[in-house]
Protein backbone atom coordinates (compact mmCIF):
# COMPACT_ATOMS: atom_id res chain seq x y z
CA UNK A 1 0.00 0.00 0.00
CA UNK A 2 2.77 2.41 0.86
CA UNK A 3 4.61 1.67 -2.39
CA UNK A 4 1.54 2.45 -4.50
CA UNK A 5 1.16 5.76 -2.74
CA UNK A 6 4.74 6.76 -3.61
CA UNK A 7 4.20 5.87 -7.24
CA UNK A 8 1.03 7.99 -7.34
CA UNK A 9 2.89 10.89 -5.76
CA UNK A 10 5.66 10.52 -8.31
CA UNK A 11 3.12 10.45 -11.15
CA UNK A 12 1.53 13.62 -9.77
CA UNK A 13 4.91 15.32 -9.63
CA UNK A 14 5.67 14.14 -13.14
CA UNK A 15 2.40 15.63 -14.36
CA UNK A 16 3.16 18.91 -12.58
CA UNK A 17 6.69 18.90 -14.03
CA UNK A 18 5.32 18.39 -17.54
CA UNK A 19 2.86 21.26 -17.08
CA UNK A 20 5.68 23.43 -15.76
CA UNK A 21 7.82 22.63 -18.81
CA UNK A 22 4.95 23.36 -21.19
CA UNK A 23 4.22 26.66 -19.40
CA UNK A 24 7.90 27.68 -19.57
CA UNK A 25 8.07 26.76 -23.26
CA UNK A 26 5.00 28.88 -24.06
CA UNK A 27 6.33 31.76 -21.97
CA UNK A 28 9.76 31.55 -23.64
CA UNK A 29 8.24 31.52 -27.15
CA UNK A 30 5.96 34.47 -26.30
CA UNK A 31 8.94 36.43 -24.95
CA UNK A 32 10.99 35.64 -28.05
CA UNK A 33 8.16 36.75 -30.36
CA UNK A 34 7.76 39.96 -28.32
CA UNK A 35 11.46 40.77 -28.54
CA UNK A 36 11.57 39.88 -32.23
CA UNK A 37 8.69 42.26 -32.96
CA UNK A 38 10.26 44.95 -30.77
CA UNK A 39 13.64 44.71 -32.49
CA UNK A 40 12.11 44.57 -35.96
CA UNK A 41 10.21 47.75 -35.17
CA UNK A 42 13.39 49.37 -33.83
CA UNK A 43 15.33 48.09 -36.82
CA UNK A 44 12.87 49.36 -39.38
CA UNK A 45 12.93 52.84 -37.89
CA UNK A 46 16.64 53.27 -37.12
CA UNK A 47 18.89 50.69 -38.74
CA UNK A 48 19.62 50.33 -42.44
CA UNK A 49 18.42 46.74 -42.67
CA UNK A 50 17.92 44.11 -45.36
CA UNK A 51 15.34 41.32 -45.46
CA UNK A 52 15.20 38.20 -43.28
CA UNK A 53 17.26 39.59 -40.40
CA UNK A 54 16.65 37.69 -37.15
CA UNK A 55 17.46 39.27 -33.78
CA UNK A 56 17.43 37.05 -30.70
CA UNK A 57 16.34 38.73 -27.46
CA UNK A 58 18.71 40.90 -25.46
CA UNK A 59 20.47 42.42 -28.50
CA UNK A 60 21.81 45.90 -27.73
CA UNK A 61 22.64 48.36 -30.50
CA UNK A 62 24.11 51.75 -29.62
CA UNK A 63 23.86 54.55 -32.20
CA UNK A 64 21.83 52.37 -34.56
CA UNK A 65 21.93 54.86 -37.43
CA UNK A 66 25.55 53.78 -38.06
CA UNK A 67 24.61 50.09 -38.47
CA UNK A 68 24.11 48.63 -41.95
CA UNK A 69 22.75 45.06 -42.13
CA UNK A 70 22.44 42.94 -45.28
CA UNK A 71 20.02 40.06 -45.95
CA UNK A 72 19.68 36.68 -44.18
CA UNK A 73 21.50 37.64 -40.98
CA UNK A 74 21.18 36.08 -37.53
CA UNK A 75 22.23 38.04 -34.43
CA UNK A 76 22.22 35.92 -31.26
CA UNK A 77 21.15 36.51 -27.69
CA UNK A 78 22.89 39.32 -25.82
CA UNK A 79 24.97 40.60 -28.74
CA UNK A 80 26.17 44.18 -28.22
CA UNK A 81 26.95 46.49 -31.13
CA UNK A 82 28.40 49.86 -30.14
CA UNK A 83 28.40 51.85 -33.36
CA UNK A 84 30.22 55.10 -32.72
CA UNK A 85 31.36 54.69 -36.34
CA UNK A 86 29.96 52.64 -39.24
CA UNK A 87 29.29 48.90 -38.72
CA UNK A 88 28.61 46.95 -41.92
CA UNK A 89 27.41 43.37 -41.67
CA UNK A 90 26.99 41.77 -45.11
CA UNK A 91 24.57 39.08 -46.33
CA UNK A 92 24.46 35.64 -44.70
CA UNK A 93 26.36 36.51 -41.52
CA UNK A 94 25.66 34.65 -38.26
CA UNK A 95 26.73 36.18 -34.95
CA UNK A 96 26.51 33.90 -31.91
CA UNK A 97 25.33 34.90 -28.44
CA UNK A 98 27.36 37.20 -26.24
CA UNK A 99 29.51 38.70 -29.00
CA UNK A 100 30.48 42.36 -29.02
CA UNK A 101 31.33 44.78 -31.84
CA UNK A 102 33.03 47.96 -30.65
CA UNK A 103 33.94 50.84 -32.97
CA UNK A 104 35.75 53.17 -30.57
CA UNK A 105 38.74 53.15 -28.24
CA UNK A 106 40.63 55.55 -26.00
CA UNK A 107 44.01 56.98 -26.96
CA UNK A 108 46.47 56.69 -24.09
CA UNK A 109 49.58 58.82 -23.80
CA UNK A 110 52.25 57.45 -21.42
CA UNK A 111 54.12 60.74 -21.21
CA UNK A 112 51.97 62.28 -18.48
CA UNK A 113 53.67 60.64 -15.45
CA UNK A 114 51.30 57.68 -15.24
CA UNK A 115 48.20 59.73 -14.47
CA UNK A 116 45.29 58.32 -16.43
CA UNK A 117 41.88 59.88 -16.64
CA UNK A 118 39.72 58.37 -19.38
CA UNK A 119 37.67 61.56 -19.75
CA UNK A 120 40.76 63.61 -20.64
CA UNK A 121 41.97 61.27 -23.39
CA UNK A 122 40.70 61.44 -26.92
CA UNK A 123 38.46 58.71 -28.23
CA UNK A 124 39.19 57.34 -31.64
CA UNK A 125 36.59 55.62 -33.75
CA UNK A 126 36.97 53.41 -36.79
CA UNK A 127 34.47 51.37 -38.78
CA UNK A 128 33.98 47.59 -38.62
CA UNK A 129 33.23 45.47 -41.71
CA UNK A 130 32.08 41.83 -41.59
CA UNK A 131 32.08 40.12 -45.01
CA UNK A 132 29.41 37.98 -46.63
CA UNK A 133 28.83 34.49 -45.19
CA UNK A 134 31.01 35.01 -42.12
CA UNK A 135 30.34 33.09 -38.89
CA UNK A 136 31.13 34.84 -35.62
CA UNK A 137 31.42 32.41 -32.69
CA UNK A 138 30.17 32.68 -29.11
CA UNK A 139 31.54 35.59 -27.01
CA UNK A 140 33.75 37.06 -29.74
CA UNK A 141 34.93 40.67 -29.35
CA UNK A 142 35.57 42.65 -32.55
CA UNK A 143 37.39 45.92 -31.97
CA UNK A 144 37.46 49.13 -34.02
CA UNK A 145 39.08 49.27 -37.45
CA UNK A 146 38.63 45.56 -38.16
CA UNK A 147 37.60 44.13 -41.51
CA UNK A 148 36.77 40.40 -41.70
CA UNK A 149 36.73 38.99 -45.22
CA UNK A 150 33.98 37.03 -46.96
CA UNK A 151 33.45 33.40 -45.86
CA UNK A 152 35.53 33.62 -42.69
CA UNK A 153 34.93 31.84 -39.38
CA UNK A 154 35.84 33.44 -36.05
CA UNK A 155 36.28 30.91 -33.21
CA UNK A 156 34.46 31.34 -29.90
CA UNK A 157 36.09 33.67 -27.41
CA UNK A 158 38.40 35.35 -29.93
CA UNK A 159 39.36 39.00 -29.56
CA UNK A 160 39.76 40.39 -33.07
CA UNK A 161 42.13 43.40 -33.10
CA UNK A 162 43.23 43.42 -36.76
CA UNK A 163 41.78 42.72 -40.21
CA UNK A 164 41.76 39.34 -41.97
CA UNK A 165 41.32 38.33 -45.64
CA UNK A 166 38.57 36.19 -47.18
CA UNK A 167 38.11 32.54 -46.14
CA UNK A 168 40.09 32.82 -42.91
CA UNK A 169 39.74 30.63 -39.83
CA UNK A 170 40.44 33.06 -36.99
CA UNK A 171 40.89 32.36 -33.28
CA UNK A 172 42.74 33.27 -30.13
CA UNK A 173 43.36 36.22 -27.86
CA UNK A 174 44.41 38.34 -29.66
CA UNK A 175 43.02 36.68 -32.76
CA UNK A 176 45.39 35.29 -35.36
CA UNK A 177 44.98 33.44 -38.63
CA UNK A 178 44.77 29.71 -37.86
CA UNK A 179 44.49 28.64 -41.49
CA UNK A 180 42.87 29.49 -44.77
CA UNK A 181 39.52 27.80 -45.41
CA UNK A 182 39.48 25.94 -48.72
CA UNK A 183 36.17 25.35 -50.45
CA UNK A 184 35.57 22.08 -52.25
CA UNK A 185 34.04 22.29 -55.67
CA UNK A 186 30.93 20.08 -56.15
C-alpha positions in Angstrom: 0.0 0.0 0.0 2.8 2.4 0.9 4.6 1.7 -2.4 1.5 2.5 -4.5 1.2 5.8 -2.7 4.7 6.8 -3.6 4.2 5.9 -7.2 1.0 8.0 -7.3 2.9 10.9 -5.8 5.7 10.5 -8.3 3.1 10.5 -11.1 1.5 13.6 -9.8 4.9 15.3 -9.6 5.7 14.1 -13.1 2.4 15.6 -14.4 3.2 18.9 -12.6 6.7 18.9 -14.0 5.3 18.4 -17.5 2.9 21.3 -17.1 5.7 23.4 -15.8 7.8 22.6 -18.8 4.9 23.4 -21.2 4.2 26.7 -19.4 7.9 27.7 -19.6 8.1 26.8 -23.3 5.0 28.9 -24.1 6.3 31.8 -22.0 9.8 31.5 -23.6 8.2 31.5 -27.1 6.0 34.5 -26.3 8.9 36.4 -24.9 11.0 35.6 -28.1 8.2 36.7 -30.4 7.8 40.0 -28.3 11.5 40.8 -28.5 11.6 39.9 -32.2 8.7 42.3 -33.0 10.3 45.0 -30.8 13.6 44.7 -32.5 12.1 44.6 -36.0 10.2 47.8 -35.2 13.4 49.4 -33.8 15.3 48.1 -36.8 12.9 49.4 -39.4 12.9 52.8 -37.9 16.6 53.3 -37.1 18.9 50.7 -38.7 19.6 50.3 -42.4 18.4 46.7 -42.7 17.9 44.1 -45.4 15.3 41.3 -45.5 15.2 38.2 -43.3 17.3 39.6 -40.4 16.6 37.7 -37.2 17.5 39.3 -33.8 17.4 37.1 -30.7 16.3 38.7 -27.5 18.7 40.9 -25.5 20.5 42.4 -28.5 21.8 45.9 -27.7 22.6 48.4 -30.5 24.1 51.8 -29.6 23.9 54.5 -32.2 21.8 52.4 -34.6 21.9 54.9 -37.4 25.6 53.8 -38.1 24.6 50.1 -38.5 24.1 48.6 -41.9 22.7 45.1 -42.1 22.4 42.9 -45.3 20.0 40.1 -46.0 19.7 36.7 -44.2 21.5 37.6 -41.0 21.2 36.1 -37.5 22.2 38.0 -34.4 22.2 35.9 -31.3 21.1 36.5 -27.7 22.9 39.3 -25.8 25.0 40.6 -28.7 26.2 44.2 -28.2 27.0 46.5 -31.1 28.4 49.9 -30.1 28.4 51.8 -33.4 30.2 55.1 -32.7 31.4 54.7 -36.3 30.0 52.6 -39.2 29.3 48.9 -38.7 28.6 47.0 -41.9 27.4 43.4 -41.7 27.0 41.8 -45.1 24.6 39.1 -46.3 24.5 35.6 -44.7 26.4 36.5 -41.5 25.7 34.6 -38.3 26.7 36.2 -35.0 26.5 33.9 -31.9 25.3 34.9 -28.4 27.4 37.2 -26.2 29.5 38.7 -29.0 30.5 42.4 -29.0 31.3 44.8 -31.8 33.0 48.0 -30.7 33.9 50.8 -33.0 35.7 53.2 -30.6 38.7 53.1 -28.2 40.6 55.5 -26.0 44.0 57.0 -27.0 46.5 56.7 -24.1 49.6 58.8 -23.8 52.3 57.5 -21.4 54.1 60.7 -21.2 52.0 62.3 -18.5 53.7 60.6 -15.4 51.3 57.7 -15.2 48.2 59.7 -14.5 45.3 58.3 -16.4 41.9 59.9 -16.6 39.7 58.4 -19.4 37.7 61.6 -19.8 40.8 63.6 -20.6 42.0 61.3 -23.4 40.7 61.4 -26.9 38.5 58.7 -28.2 39.2 57.3 -31.6 36.6 55.6 -33.8 37.0 53.4 -36.8 34.5 51.4 -38.8 34.0 47.6 -38.6 33.2 45.5 -41.7 32.1 41.8 -41.6 32.1 40.1 -45.0 29.4 38.0 -46.6 28.8 34.5 -45.2 31.0 35.0 -42.1 30.3 33.1 -38.9 31.1 34.8 -35.6 31.4 32.4 -32.7 30.2 32.7 -29.1 31.5 35.6 -27.0 33.8 37.1 -29.7 34.9 40.7 -29.3 35.6 42.6 -32.6 37.4 45.9 -32.0 37.5 49.1 -34.0 39.1 49.3 -37.4 38.6 45.6 -38.2 37.6 44.1 -41.5 36.8 40.4 -41.7 36.7 39.0 -45.2 34.0 37.0 -47.0 33.4 33.4 -45.9 35.5 33.6 -42.7 34.9 31.8 -39.4 35.8 33.4 -36.0 36.3 30.9 -33.2 34.5 31.3 -29.9 36.1 33.7 -27.4 38.4 35.3 -29.9 39.4 39.0 -29.6 39.8 40.4 -33.1 42.1 43.4 -33.1 43.2 43.4 -36.8 41.8 42.7 -40.2 41.8 39.3 -42.0 41.3 38.3 -45.6 38.6 36.2 -47.2 38.1 32.5 -46.1 40.1 32.8 -42.9 39.7 30.6 -39.8 40.4 33.1 -37.0 40.9 32.4 -33.3 42.7 33.3 -30.1 43.4 36.2 -27.9 44.4 38.3 -29.7 43.0 36.7 -32.8 45.4 35.3 -35.4 45.0 33.4 -38.6 44.8 29.7 -37.9 44.5 28.6 -41.5 42.9 29.5 -44.8 39.5 27.8 -45.4 39.5 25.9 -48.7 36.2 25.3 -50.5 35.6 22.1 -52.2 34.0 22.3 -55.7 30.9 20.1 -56.1 
